[in-house]
């Protein structure tokens, strides 16, 4: 502990010196908590491409189209220029309140459909409906597929549209085909590294301008600043390129000594000087170290939680005798939901049973699990099978399972006791070397409870009937 505190104080001095000299990760996108929200990314991307917006600039669209053309050789999208852009819409409504994330209308009845996915699952016939909507506008054009480009923008560079989203369409290299193997659209997979590279190219243009033209230097600097702000968000949250700049956090999360450092940090945060590990410490150094850890504690917790659930994301695990897959979630519940597990068999469905992980309040103080039937299709909330599934959740009080609204929940997870108290789950993760294995066991113990098994079987019977 003594060596840990000495190093902690050294790193804090270095960090505070850098901060006093101007080090900062200030970011307006981060401050507004929109860093991983798909609709805001779509709006900003569309804003840059739209030459009629009040940024007045054409270079954003020019570079975007040029970069796009390099992947679309020998197509009607290879040599696009800014004059070809007729309109850029976000959340373009097509039918039944279904919306295209970004729809770019070009001259000569050409269209670019951009479907943006970060955490959301694909919806039923989503891309199929988008393509068919555009095709209706150009159905009299011979080989109309040549006038449609469908882009699937996803945080994961390896992700592709699900069969559920494509309907009976299929992707063959750079083409989307219908069930009769007729071409219906060109196809391009895009990730946020592509977007970051586009932003980088735009930044270079305006950095060069800033050295040549001083008349609008403040405007140019504002452009560079805004683009760099968005680029930072991409690096931090979308492309996994963030380098820790806080010396204290970098030290604590050093790979080789991370677990011991986290245990020491937890002891400093959690206990007073009567704790055996702290008794013989220099009083002044102890107080300074405790202040540092208290100041950094929320960041430490966020990192621990993110790292833990990242280890489950898009991974298959066995819960009972069923194979489940994990997925992060973005939502606004009273409780702080963080993750969801659903059966692999329902990967391409919009209605599916799932296990949901949440924390009460903001201090990770009582982790809870719910079992529920989820419906991702906002246009299909009156689905008869979905309504039948909801009826399966009864007012029960057995095996620590309770019904609340339309789901079962349980927060007595370890030996039928609550894992409660401020930061209880954080402490459990730090102290438990087998936390991942034990967490899977918690999921299993929850899933095999009688009310949940009965509801799961009933849901399967209804959805597969």
N, C-alpha and C positions, 0 to 999 in steps of 0.2 A: 504493500500500500504506500509506503514512504517513497519508493522510487516512482510509483505512478503519480503521486502528487507533485513531486519535483518536476517531472516531465510535463505534467498538466500545466503547471504554473509557467514553465518556459514557453510552451506553445501558446498560452494565452497572451503573454507579453508580446510575442511575435505578431500574433493576430491583431491585437489592439493597436500596435504600431502601424500595421498596414491599414487598418480602418481609419486611424487618424490621418493617414496620408491619402485617403480617398478610396480605399477598396470598398466595393459595394456590388451586391447582386440585385439592386433595386430593379423591379420590373412591373410595369403596369398590368400586363396580362396576368401575372402571378398574383398581384395584389387584388385583382377583381375575381380571382378564383375561377378563371375560365380556361386554364391551361390545358385541360384534357376534354373540354366540351366540344363535341363534333360540330355543332351548329355555329359556334364562334370561329372555329378554324375555317369552316366553309365560307363564312361571311368575310373574313379577312382575306382569304385567297381570292374570292370573287371580287372584292373591293379593289385589289391591286390590278386584276386583269381588266376590269371595267374602265376604259379610257374616258368615260364620261363622268367619273366621280371627281370630287373636288381636290384630289391630289394632282389633277391636271396632267399627269405623266403618262407617256405612251411606252416608255422603256420596259415597264413591268410586263405588259402584255406582249411586247415584241420579243423579249427574252423567253417568255413562257412558250410562245408559239414556235420559236426557233428550236428550243430544246425539245419540244413535242415532236416537231417534224423529223428530228434525227432518228426517232423510233418508228416512224411511219413512212418509210421510203416507198415510193411508187404508189402512194395513195393520194386522195384529194385533200389530205391533211398535212402533206409533206412541206409545202411551200406557202403556208398561211402568212398573211401580214395583218397588221392592225386594222387596215381598212376593211378586212373581211368580217370583223366583229360587228354584229348588229345589236346584240343585247347580251347581258350577263345577269341571270336570275339566281337567287338562292331560294330554297324551299319552293320550287316551282310546282304549283298544284296541278295534278293531272286528272285524277278521278277519285271519288270516295275518300277525299282528304289525304290521298297519298301524295308525297312530295319528293321531287328530285332535289338532292342537296345543292348541286350547281348545274345549271343548264345554260350552255353558251350557244346562242343562235348565230350562225355565220351566213355570209352571202351564198347565193346559189343553193339555198335550202339545204345547208349542211348544219349538223348539230353535234355538239360535244356534251355527253352526259357524264357527270362526275358523281359517283357514289362514294361518300366519305365514311369510313368505319374506324372507330377507335376501340370502344368497349362494347358497343351495341351489337346484338346478334342480327343476322340477316332476317328479313321478313319474307313471308310467303309470296312467291312470284314477283318479288320486288324489281329486280333488273328486267325481267320479262315484261312487266307492265310498263316500265319506263321506255323500253325500246319500242314496244307496240304503240305507245302513245305518239312517239316521234314518227314512226312509220306511217301513221295515218295522215300526217301532214305532207308526206312525200310519196304516197302510194302510186301516183301516176308516173313517177320517175323510174326509168329502166335501171335495174340493178341498184335499187334505192339503198341497199346496205352500204354502198360505197360513200353515202352521204352521212352516215352515222358512226360516231366514235364513242364507245362506252369505256370509261376509265374507272377502275376500281382502286380507290385510294385507301390504303390500310396502313396502320402503324407497323404491322408485322410484314416484313419484306417477303415472307414465304406464303402469306395468306392469299386465298383466292375465293371467289364467290361460291357459296354453297349451292348444291342442287336445289335446295329449298327456295333460294332466291331466284335461281335461273328457271324454275318451273321445268318444262320439258326442253328448254334450250341447253346447249352444251358449248363449251369453249374448246376450240381446236387451234392451238398456237395463238395467232393474232386475230382470230375470227370467232364470232358467236354464231351458232347455227341453230335452226329450229329442229323439231323432231324428224323432219323429212330431209335433214342435212342441207337445207337451203341456207345460204348466208343471210344473216339479219343485221349484222353490225360488225365493224372493226372493234377489236378489244385491246386494251393496254392496262397492264398492272402497274400501279404507281405506289411508291411508299414515301414516307416523310423525309427520307434521305434525299430523294429526288426534289422534294419541295425545298429543302434546305439548300441544295446546290443551286436551285433557281434563285433563291433569295441572295445567296453569296454572289452570284453573277450580277445581280442588280446593285448590290452594295458597291462592287468594284466600279461600276459605271459612274456612280455618284461620288465616289471618292476621287476619281479622276477629274470629274467636273469641278469638285471643290478646289482643286489646285489651279484651275484655269479661269474660272468665272467668279469674281467676288461680288457681283451685283446682287445675286440672290443666295449668298453664302449661308445665311441663316435658314432659308428654306431647304437648301441642299443638306445642311447639317441635320435638320429635323427629319428629312427623309432617311438619312443614314441611321440616325438614332432609332427611328421607328422600326426599320428593317432589322437592325441589330437586336432590338427588344424581342421581336418575333423569333429571330434566329435563336436567341438564348432559350426561349421556351421550347423550341424544337429540340435543342440539344439536351435540355434538362429532362424533358418528359417524353419525347417522341422518338429520339434516335439513340438514346443511351450513350451520349458523348460528354456528359457533364463531368467535370473534374472538380473535386471538392476544394474550395478555396478557404474554408475555415480551418485554420491549423489545429484547433482543438478537436474538432470532429474528425479531421483526417487522422490525427493521432489515435483517438479512441477506436476508430474502426479499421486500424491497421490489421491486415489479414492474419498475420502470424500471432499477434497477441490480442486479437479483438475480444475473444470471450472473457479473458481475464480482465481486460480493461473495462468491459461492460459490467462485470461483477463488482469491480472497484467503484465504478461510477454509481451503480445502484446502491451500494452500501453508503456512499457519501450522501446520496440524495435521501435515502430512506431512514437512516438512523442518526442518532446524536452521538456525542463523543463517549458515551458509556459503552458503546459497542466495542468488543475486544480488539478488533482490527484498527480502531481509531484512538484507543486510550492513550497511547504513548506518543502521539503526534504532536509536533509543535503547534500551539494553539493558533497562532497567527496564520500559519500556512494551511492548517485545517479549515479555518473560516474562509480563507480566500478560495481554496479548492471547492468547498461546499457551495459557495456563491456561484462559481463558474459552472458547476454541474447543474445547479438549480436553474441558471439562466439558459443552459443548453438542453435542458431535459426534454422539452417538447420536440425539439429537432431529433434528439436521440430516439425517442419513442416512435416518431414517424418513420425514421429509417429502419428500425427493428421490425415494425409492422409491415412495411413495404417489402423488405427483404424476405420476410417469412412467407407472405402470401404470393410473392413473385415465384417462389419455389413450387407453387401449386398451379400457377396460371398455365392454361392449355395443356396441363398434364393429366394423364389418366391414373386414377387410383381405385382400389376396390373398397367399396363400402357395403358390408354384407356380402352377398354374392353378385352384386351389380357393379359394373364398371361406370364410374362417374368421371366427369371432366370439370376442371375448375376454371372460373372466369372472374375477373375484377368487375365491379359494378360502380356506376355513377348515379347517385340518386339523392333525394331529399326527404328522408324519413326523419321522424323525431329521434329515433335511435340512429346511431352511426353505422350504417351497413357498409361492409367492406368487400365481401366475397360471396360467391355462389357456386354450388356444385350441382350439376344436373346429369342424368344418365346419358351416356354416349349415344344410346339408341334414339334420343330425342335431340341430337345435335342440330338437325336441320328442321326442327319444328318450332312453331311460335307458341304452342301451348305445351307445357311440360312440367313434370314434378321436379322439385328442387329442394336442396338444403341450403339455408341462408344463414350467414354468420353476421352477427351484429354486436355492437358494444353499446351499453347505456351511457349516456352523457358523453363527455369528451375526454375522460381520463382513463379510458379502457378499463372501467371498473365494473365488471360483471359482463363477461362474454356470454352471449346467448345464441342458441340455434333455433331456427324455425323450419318447419316442413310445410311447404305450400304448393299450390298449383299456380304457375306463372303464365301470363298471356302477354306476349310482346307485341301482338298485333292490335294497335289502338283502334283500328277500324272494325275489329271483330270481337268486341267485348260482350256482344249478345250471342256469341257462339253457343249453340245448345249443349255441345259436349263439355265446354268449359263450365257452363252453369250446372250441369249434372255433377261435375267433379267437385264443385264448391259445396254441394250438399253432403259430401262424404265426411266433412269435418264436423264432428259432433261435440257436444258439451261434455267432455270427459275430464276425469280427475284421477288418473292412475299412472303409475310409473313416472311421477314427476312431470307428466305431460299435461298441458292446459290448452284450451282453445281460446284464441283471441281473434275476433273478427273472422277472417277467412283462412286462418292457418293454425297449426299447432306450434307451441313453443316450449322450450325447456331451458332453464338457466342453471339447473343443478346438474353439473356435468362431470365432476370428479368425486367418486364415492358418494354420489347423491348430495353433494354439497355445492353451494355456489362458489364460483371463483370470483370473489368480490373484494371490494376495497379499492381505493384509488390506485390505478396502474397495476392491478392484480395480474392481468394477463401479461403485461410487460415483464413483471418480476418472474412469472412462471416460465416465460420464454428464455430469460437470461439464466435462470437457475437450472433449467432442464436441458441436459445435453441431448436427450432423445425427443425434443419437442415435436418434431415433425411426425415421427412414428407414434408418439403418444396422442398427438392431435388427431391422427387418422383413427386411432382407437376410440377417441371421444366421439368422432363422427359415427363409427360403427355402433357404439353403445347407444347412441341416440337413435340411429336408424332402425335398430332391431326392436325398439319398444313397440308393444302390441298395437296401440292406436295408430302409430305411424305406418306400421306394416300393413294394417288393414286398409288405411287410406291409400297407400301406394298401390296395393293390389287392385283396389277399386278404380283408381285413376287409370292404371294400365288397361284394365278391362274396357273402360269407357272409350279411351283414346284409340284403342286398337280394334274397336268393334266396327 
